[in-house]
Amino acid sequence: MTIQHQIDLRVGLVGHASIMIESTKSKILCDPWFFGTAFNDGWMPRPEPDMSKINLSGLTHIWLSHEHPDHFHIPTLKKIAVLIDPKSVEILFQETNSDKIFDALAKMGFSKFRKMLHLEPTIVDSHLSLFIYAHRHLDSALGVLIDGKPVMLNINDTELTASDINIIRKKFGPFDVVFNQFSIAGFEGHYDAVDLERQRQCVLEKLVEHHGLLGASVTVPFASFMYFCKPDNERLNAFVNSVMDAKSYLESHGCGCAVLKINSDMIVIKDLATQNDIEFFKTYYQSNPLAIQSTSGVPLEACQKAFGERTALWKSKTLRAVYTRLAHVTVWIEDLAVSARMNFGSCELAPINLKPGDCDMMINSQPLHQAFAMPFGIQTLGVSGRYRFNRKVASWKLVRIISSLSNAGIHFGVQSLLSPATVKWVWARRKGLSGQIAQQVSRFSK
């Protein structure tokens, strides 16, 4: 199939999940991560974009899908604010019940902000409009419309279900071009080679499913140009998909696939289906082996302080009936050769006398500290993969839920759940939200 829309719209891949969208009047940079690490130094871009080849001239907008650091990468955004006049660029971000993203960007010099509403078109210029599909409490996909007609959907990390796509298609119609993630992007803590291989395969199946459900002519694999770069997560690299895997799988199932190289040219969207930069990646991978970085430790006292402060906050905001379901978790802190117990009730991380194999979790001090020192720390731990469980710890799922919602400004407490901000947030995302909640319940019940 060929792309049907004969329009003056161009798109290029900058790196990882970052694309540039350009019309005759607007230039939109999406999710910039140009250099350095993400997720507590657990990820590196591969390949890393060449900054000298990134043309920011005439940039009018920056769209951020969500606050994960491979999409909202603070060092990159600070660099952009130096290279351009930040006051000339409008930041586009989904409406949430917090302004912390805009507040952080304001400190860099950005001053123009626009909140995007779930499924509501945002006019960018006389022909170009954008919309987001907000997914759960964190992610969002980006739709591109020309004169109100659907052209492209940037799915990035959103785990769209058939129900989600049905809602999108019912309102906007099919999308010729789909940009979609092609490899695993996290770790549940259980190093099971069979299950990790299953997860790897599921991502490829998702590419084909999304392609068909959206009525796409071409899928562009992106948002997975990274690798796990620390000694405590490097084993996960055995289960990542390459862009070659994605292209082969898509085409073997009758789906059109375009491969764009990092720092690609800007391609007229009607010509996108003919792009095949697969040799760029083959050459790069053959000549650039993975570089695994060393890590530094953190004193036990700092870990204890971070754990105590974070869990005390959760405890104060969470219904007692929910919070008391958090069971103790024992950890072997590998680089300190110390075992400790996470006591969520007393908000204490206390040393104990257990052998490594008798502890629930294995982790180094630095990621342990980061997990509780930062509001998004538990999420970062899961995505970075810098830990592992020796056995199943059922209540850890509740730790993840409480942490993730807390980071979004939502708490399992009556005051928070019934607050005007939360009610407004739920109502604005009501289309699709029940299915997304069911998706999460299914995941966490396994």
VENNORFEN-V664487 format. One record per residue. N is the residue number from 1. RES is the residue in one small letter. PHI is phi in whole degrees, -180 to 180 (none if undefined). OMEGA is omega in whole degrees, 0 to 359 (* if undefined). NEAR is the number of other C-alpha atoms within 8 Angstrom. Layout:
n & res & phi & omega & near
N & RES & PHI & OMEGA & NEAR
N & RES & PHI & OMEGA & NEAR
This chain:
n & res & phi & omega & near
1 & m & none & 175 & 4
2 & t & -115 & 180 & 6
3 & i & -70 & 189 & 14
4 & q & -83 & 187 & 6
5 & h & -79 & 177 & 6
6 & q & -95 & 188 & 6
7 & i & -132 & 179 & 6
8 & d & -89 & 178 & 8
9 & l & -134 & 181 & 10
10 & r & -124 & 180 & 11
11 & v & -143 & 178 & 12
12 & g & -145 & 177 & 13
13 & l & -95 & 177 & 15
14 & v & -87 & 179 & 13
15 & g & 175 & 179 & 16
16 & h & 45 & 181 & 14
17 & a & -102 & 185 & 16
18 & s & -98 & 175 & 14
19 & i & -123 & 174 & 13
20 & m & -112 & 178 & 13
21 & i & -117 & 186 & 12
22 & e & -136 & 171 & 11
23 & s & -108 & 180 & 10
24 & t & -69 & 185 & 6
25 & k & -119 & 187 & 6
26 & s & -135 & 178 & 12
27 & k & -140 & 189 & 12
28 & i & -118 & 175 & 12
29 & l & -99 & 182 & 13
30 & c & -108 & 168 & 13
31 & d & 45 & 184 & 15
32 & p & -74 & 168 & 15
33 & w & -136 & 189 & 14
34 & f & -100 & 186 & 11
35 & f & -162 & 174 & 8
36 & g & 75 & 184 & 6
37 & t & -95 & 174 & 10
38 & a & -140 & 179 & 11
39 & f & 53 & 177 & 13
40 & n & 55 & 178 & 11
41 & d & 63 & 182 & 9
42 & g & -89 & 180 & 14
43 & w & -120 & 168 & 14
44 & m & -127 & 175 & 13
45 & p & -68 & 180 & 14
46 & r & -149 & 357 & 8
47 & p & -76 & 175 & 9
48 & e & -85 & 179 & 10
49 & p & -61 & 174 & 10
50 & d & -90 & 184 & 8
51 & m & -57 & 183 & 6
52 & s & -68 & 181 & 5
53 & k & -101 & 181 & 6
54 & i & -92 & 183 & 8
55 & n & -92 & 179 & 5
56 & l & -96 & 180 & 6
57 & s & -62 & 178 & 5
58 & g & 78 & 180 & 6
59 & l & -63 & 181 & 11
60 & t & -110 & 184 & 10
61 & h & -143 & 167 & 12
62 & i & -125 & 177 & 13
63 & w & -106 & 179 & 11
64 & l & -118 & 184 & 12
65 & s & -76 & 180 & 14
66 & h & -167 & 191 & 11
67 & e & -93 & 173 & 9
68 & h & -61 & 191 & 8
69 & p & -71 & 171 & 10
70 & d & -86 & 175 & 11
71 & h & -122 & 174 & 14
72 & f & -111 & 186 & 14
73 & h & -98 & 188 & 13
74 & i & -58 & 178 & 7
75 & p & -59 & 178 & 6
76 & t & -66 & 181 & 11
77 & l & -65 & 175 & 11
78 & k & -64 & 178 & 9
79 & k & -65 & 178 & 8
80 & i & -61 & 180 & 9
81 & a & -64 & 177 & 12
82 & v & -83 & 186 & 8
83 & l & -78 & 180 & 6
84 & i & -126 & 171 & 8
85 & d & -85 & 185 & 8
86 & p & -62 & 181 & 12
87 & k & -74 & 181 & 9
88 & s & -92 & 185 & 8
89 & v & -112 & 178 & 12
90 & e & -95 & 177 & 13
91 & i & -92 & 178 & 12
92 & l & -111 & 181 & 12
93 & f & -152 & 181 & 12
94 & q & -60 & 175 & 13
95 & e & -71 & 175 & 8
96 & t & -127 & 177 & 7
97 & n & -96 & 178 & 9
98 & s & -147 & 176 & 7
99 & d & -105 & 187 & 7
100 & k & -64 & 178 & 6
101 & i & -67 & 178 & 8
102 & f & -64 & 179 & 8
103 & d & -62 & 179 & 8
104 & a & -65 & 181 & 8
105 & l & -71 & 177 & 10
106 & a & -61 & 179 & 9
107 & k & -67 & 178 & 7
108 & m & -88 & 180 & 10
109 & g & 113 & 176 & 9
110 & f & -72 & 184 & 14
111 & s & -136 & 180 & 9
112 & k & -107 & 184 & 9
113 & f & -132 & 175 & 9
114 & r & -136 & 177 & 8
115 & k & -88 & 179 & 8
116 & m & -99 & 183 & 12
117 & l & -97 & 180 & 11
118 & h & -52 & 175 & 12
119 & l & 67 & 180 & 9
120 & e & -106 & 180 & 8
121 & p & -59 & 175 & 9
122 & t & -110 & 182 & 8
123 & i & -74 & 179 & 8
124 & v & -101 & 173 & 9
125 & d & -149 & 188 & 8
126 & s & -65 & 179 & 6
127 & h & -119 & 189 & 8
128 & l & -100 & 172 & 13
129 & s & -130 & 178 & 14
130 & l & -127 & 170 & 12
131 & f & -141 & 175 & 15
132 & i & -115 & 167 & 15
133 & y & -113 & 182 & 11
134 & a & -72 & 184 & 13
135 & h & -122 & 187 & 13
136 & r & 53 & 186 & 8
137 & h & -100 & 187 & 7
138 & l & -131 & 191 & 9
139 & d & -82 & 169 & 11
140 & s & -156 & 173 & 14
141 & a & -100 & 183 & 15
142 & l & -119 & 174 & 12
143 & g & -102 & 180 & 13
144 & v & -114 & 181 & 12
145 & l & -120 & 172 & 13
146 & i & -117 & 184 & 10
147 & d & 51 & 177 & 8
148 & g & 81 & 182 & 8
149 & k & -98 & 182 & 7
150 & p & -71 & 182 & 13
151 & v & -123 & 189 & 12
152 & m & -147 & 175 & 12
153 & l & -126 & 176 & 12
154 & n & -95 & 184 & 10
155 & i & -78 & 187 & 13
156 & n & 42 & 188 & 11
157 & d & -92 & 186 & 10
158 & t & -68 & 182 & 9
159 & e & -90 & 185 & 5
160 & l & -66 & 174 & 10
161 & t & -93 & 176 & 6
162 & a & -60 & 178 & 7
163 & s & -65 & 178 & 9
164 & d & -59 & 183 & 10
165 & i & -67 & 177 & 12
166 & n & -62 & 178 & 9
167 & i & -64 & 180 & 10
168 & i & -64 & 183 & 11
169 & r & -68 & 181 & 10
170 & k & -63 & 182 & 7
171 & k & -88 & 189 & 6
172 & f & -116 & 183 & 8
173 & g & 100 & 181 & 8
174 & p & -76 & 180 & 9
175 & f & -120 & 181 & 13
176 & d & -65 & 187 & 14
177 & v & -116 & 178 & 13
178 & v & -127 & 170 & 14
179 & f & -100 & 188 & 13
180 & n & -145 & 177 & 14
181 & q & -65 & 186 & 13
182 & f & -124 & 180 & 15
183 & s & -147 & 181 & 11
184 & i & -63 & 183 & 11
185 & a & -140 & 179 & 6
186 & g & 171 & 188 & 8
187 & f & -154 & 181 & 9
188 & e & -83 & 177 & 6
189 & g & 102 & 182 & 9
190 & h & -110 & 182 & 10
191 & y & -83 & 180 & 7
192 & d & -122 & 186 & 6
193 & a & -59 & 180 & 6
194 & v & -65 & 181 & 6
195 & d & -69 & 179 & 7
196 & l & -66 & 176 & 10
197 & e & -66 & 176 & 9
198 & r & -63 & 179 & 8
199 & q & -63 & 178 & 9
200 & r & -59 & 180 & 13
201 & q & -67 & 180 & 8
202 & c & -62 & 179 & 8
203 & v & -65 & 178 & 12
204 & l & -66 & 178 & 13
205 & e & -64 & 179 & 8
206 & k & -64 & 178 & 8
207 & l & -57 & 181 & 13
208 & v & -68 & 180 & 11
209 & e & -61 & 180 & 8
210 & h & -61 & 180 & 10
211 & h & -57 & 182 & 14
212 & g & -70 & 183 & 9
213 & l & -64 & 181 & 10
214 & l & -87 & 181 & 11
215 & g & 67 & 187 & 9
216 & a & -77 & 170 & 13
217 & s & -90 & 183 & 14
218 & v & -148 & 171 & 15
219 & t & -109 & 176 & 15
220 & v & -109 & 177 & 12
221 & p & -70 & 178 & 15
222 & f & -160 & 176 & 13
223 & a & 66 & 175 & 12
224 & s & -138 & 180 & 12
225 & f & -87 & 182 & 11
226 & m & -154 & 172 & 10
227 & y & -146 & 178 & 10
228 & f & -83 & 198 & 12
229 & c & -116 & 180 & 14
230 & k & -116 & 179 & 14
231 & p & -59 & 183 & 9
232 & d & -89 & 175 & 9
233 & n & -136 & 187 & 13
234 & e & -63 & 180 & 10
235 & r & -61 & 181 & 6
236 & l & -68 & 180 & 9
237 & n & -64 & 178 & 8
238 & a & -69 & 186 & 5
239 & f & -119 & 177 & 9
240 & v & -88 & 172 & 9
241 & n & -89 & 171 & 11
242 & s & -89 & 177 & 8
243 & v & -65 & 175 & 12
244 & m & -66 & 176 & 8
245 & d & -60 & 182 & 8
246 & a & -63 & 181 & 12
247 & k & -62 & 181 & 12
248 & s & -62 & 183 & 8
249 & y & -68 & 179 & 9
250 & l & -60 & 184 & 14
251 & e & -69 & 178 & 10
252 & s & -69 & 178 & 7
253 & h & -108 & 174 & 7
254 & g & 76 & 182 & 6
255 & c & -104 & 175 & 13
256 & g & -68 & 182 & 11
257 & c & -137 & 174 & 12
258 & a & -111 & 178 & 14
259 & v & -111 & 178 & 12
260 & l & -107 & 177 & 12
261 & k & -75 & 173 & 10
262 & i & -64 & 187 & 11
263 & n & 59 & 181 & 12
264 & s & -69 & 170 & 9
265 & d & -69 & 172 & 6
266 & m & -81 & 187 & 9
267 & i & -108 & 172 & 9
268 & v & -60 & 192 & 10
269 & i & -62 & 178 & 11
270 & k & -71 & 179 & 11
271 & d & -101 & 188 & 9
272 & l & -63 & 185 & 11
273 & a & -62 & 182 & 12
274 & t & -90 & 185 & 6
275 & q & -81 & 179 & 9
276 & n & -145 & 181 & 7
277 & d & -97 & 186 & 9
278 & i & -63 & 181 & 11
279 & e & -65 & 176 & 6
280 & f & -57 & 183 & 8
281 & f & -74 & 178 & 10
282 & k & -59 & 179 & 8
283 & t & -65 & 181 & 8
284 & y & -62 & 184 & 9
285 & y & -64 & 180 & 8
286 & q & -68 & 186 & 7
287 & s & -103 & 182 & 6
288 & n & -132 & 178 & 6
289 & p & -66 & 181 & 6
290 & l & -64 & 177 & 6
291 & a & -107 & 181 & 5
292 & i & -92 & 185 & 8
293 & q & -96 & 176 & 7
294 & s & -75 & 180 & 6
295 & t & -133 & 180 & 7
296 & s & -107 & 183 & 5
297 & g & -97 & 178 & 9
298 & v & -130 & 179 & 9
299 & p & -59 & 179 & 7
300 & l & -57 & 182 & 8
301 & e & -61 & 179 & 6
302 & a & -68 & 177 & 9
303 & c & -64 & 180 & 14
304 & q & -64 & 180 & 11
305 & k & -64 & 181 & 8
306 & a & -63 & 180 & 11
307 & f & -63 & 182 & 14
308 & g & -62 & 182 & 11
309 & e & -70 & 182 & 9
310 & r & -69 & 182 & 11
311 & t & -69 & 175 & 11
312 & a & -64 & 177 & 9
313 & l & -65 & 179 & 8
314 & w & -58 & 183 & 12
315 & k & -62 & 182 & 11
316 & s & -72 & 185 & 6
317 & k & -106 & 189 & 10
318 & t & -109 & 175 & 11
319 & l & -54 & 182 & 10
320 & r & -58 & 181 & 7
321 & a & -62 & 178 & 6
322 & v & -87 & 187 & 9
323 & y & -64 & 182 & 9
324 & t & -70 & 175 & 8
325 & r & -79 & 178 & 7
326 & l & -77 & 180 & 12
327 & a & -83 & 175 & 8
328 & h & -61 & 175 & 8
329 & v & -128 & 178 & 10
330 & t & -95 & 184 & 11
331 & v & -130 & 169 & 13
332 & w & -103 & 181 & 15
333 & i & -88 & 196 & 13
334 & e & -62 & 184 & 10
335 & d & -73 & 178 & 7
336 & l & -95 & 182 & 9
337 & a & 53 & 182 & 7
338 & v & -132 & 172 & 9
339 & s & -101 & 182 & 15
340 & a & -151 & 178 & 13
341 & r & -114 & 172 & 13
342 & m & -83 & 178 & 12
343 & n & -105 & 185 & 12
344 & f & -73 & 179 & 10
345 & g & -69 & 179 & 8
346 & s & -92 & 180 & 5
347 & c & 60 & 182 & 12
348 & e & -127 & 170 & 12
349 & l & -110 & 191 & 12
350 & a & -112 & 176 & 9
351 & p & -61 & 177 & 8
352 & i & -137 & 181 & 8
353 & n & -110 & 177 & 6
354 & l & -134 & 175 & 7
355 & k & -78 & 182 & 8
356 & p & -52 & 183 & 8
357 & g & -70 & 179 & 6
358 & d & -92 & 179 & 7
359 & c & -86 & 180 & 13
360 & d & -71 & 189 & 14
361 & m & -126 & 173 & 13
362 & m & -115 & 184 & 14
363 & i & -160 & 173 & 13
364 & n & -87 & 186 & 14
365 & s & -65 & 184 & 15
366 & q & -64 & 177 & 10
367 & p & -66 & 175 & 12
368 & l & -64 & 179 & 10
369 & h & -62 & 181 & 13
370 & q & -61 & 183 & 11
371 & a & -59 & 183 & 13
372 & f & -112 & 180 & 14
373 & a & -76 & 184 & 10
374 & m & -110 & 179 & 7
375 & p & -58 & 181 & 10
376 & f & -99 & 189 & 10
377 & g & -64 & 180 & 11
378 & i & -67 & 175 & 12
379 & q & -61 & 179 & 11
380 & t & -61 & 180 & 11
381 & l & -60 & 181 & 15
382 & g & -65 & 182 & 12
383 & v & -75 & 181 & 10
384 & s & -70 & 181 & 14
385 & g & 73 & 186 & 15
386 & r & -93 & 178 & 13
387 & y & -168 & 173 & 13
388 & r & -161 & 179 & 11
389 & f & -100 & 172 & 12
390 & n & -86 & 181 & 11
391 & r & -156 & 181 & 7
392 & k & -72 & 177 & 7
393 & v & -122 & 188 & 9
394 & a & -59 & 185 & 6
395 & s & -73 & 178 & 9
396 & w & -63 & 177 & 8
397 & k & -62 & 178 & 9
398 & l & -70 & 174 & 9
399 & v & -57 & 181 & 9
400 & r & -64 & 181 & 10
401 & i & -66 & 180 & 8
402 & i & -61 & 181 & 11
403 & s & -64 & 183 & 13
404 & s & -64 & 178 & 11
405 & l & -67 & 178 & 11
406 & s & -60 & 178 & 11
407 & n & -63 & 178 & 9
408 & a & -87 & 180 & 11
409 & g & 80 & 179 & 8
410 & i & -120 & 183 & 10
411 & h & -132 & 177 & 12
412 & f & -78 & 177 & 11
413 & g & -137 & 183 & 9
414 & v & -58 & 183 & 7
415 & q & -61 & 181 & 6
416 & s & -73 & 184 & 11
417 & l & -65 & 181 & 11
418 & l & -103 & 180 & 8
419 & s & -69 & 179 & 8
420 & p & -56 & 181 & 6
421 & a & -64 & 180 & 7
422 & t & -69 & 179 & 12
423 & v & -62 & 178 & 10
424 & k & -63 & 180 & 8
425 & w & -63 & 180 & 10
426 & v & -64 & 182 & 9
427 & w & -64 & 181 & 7
428 & a & -64 & 183 & 9
429 & r & -107 & 187 & 10
430 & r & -61 & 179 & 8
431 & k & -75 & 179 & 7
432 & g & 100 & 187 & 10
433 & l & -67 & 182 & 11
434 & s & -63 & 177 & 8
435 & g & -67 & 179 & 9
436 & q & -70 & 176 & 10
437 & i & -65 & 178 & 9
438 & a & -62 & 177 & 8
439 & q & -61 & 179 & 8
440 & q & -70 & 178 & 8
441 & v & -60 & 178 & 8
442 & s & -62 & 180 & 8
443 & r & -65 & 185 & 7
444 & f & -78 & 178 & 7
445 & s & -88 & 181 & 5
446 & k & -76 & * & 4
